[in-house]
Amino acid sequence: MPEARRPLIKLEALGKVFVTEEVETHALSRVTLEIERGEFVSIAGPSGCGKTTLLSILGLLDAPTAGRYLLEGRPVDRLSASERARIRNRAIGFVFQAFNLIGDLTVFENVELPLTYRDLPKSEREGMVLQSLERVSMAHRGNHYPSQLSGGQQQRAAVARAIVGNPLILLADEPMGNLDSENGQAVMDLLHELHAAGATICMVTHDERYRRAAERAIHLFDGRIVEGGGFPGGRHL
């Protein structure tokens, strides 16, 4: 019998508690979830329900206080700090609502930054950066600084930085939250193109239009999954 295919991400009764001045805040409670390689999943729910906390744990930026997180079948809690850092750099791409570009670096330098932590020749890094900028139609803006770009252009540059190392997983936290509808649609179209090319995407969103554009929606309320659904083939806006 062939071995059953394991999910890319598997969460088992995951919990997260923040303790501040003897006050406990249960951000996540018994979250059980599987995400397959190549899926496009949206994570929705009201403010304070645990969406960003969940994304931070998926991206190895934070650790759960209960339960297990398995990435490609490997328990994350057994990873050393250096292994976690290596996975963040090589296997996970992050896109944030606030873009998080470095103002005194050019677009090219911002996109190149994750690659500087790898042992790559300069010529190879430059080729990867150019290819990533071309994928988001920003190659002509490589020598510009973030302050010289529109919001939509900054977010496309941020997406280029997230995908430059060909990560296994793209984590997007409200990526259209600071954009008008036209630029938001452009970024959503870009995410669809990346997904069609094989990317696994987990996107936090409060916008119903974008939520329904994913293949599957996960709903959080008070730190628990209360509803999940699928949209066969995805629903493009």
RAUR-V950287 format. One line per field, one symbol per residue. burial: 1 if it has 24 or more other ideal C-beta (glycine too) atoms within 12 Angstrom, else 0. A space follows every 10 residues. Layout:
# RAUR-V950287
burial=???
This chain:
# RAUR-V950287
burial=0000001111 1001110000 0000011111 1111101111 1111100011 1111111111 0111101111 1000010000 0001001110 1111111010 1000011111 1111100000 0000100111 0110110100 1101010010 1111111111 1111111111 1111111010 0011011111 1101100011 1111111001 1111111111 0011100100 0001001
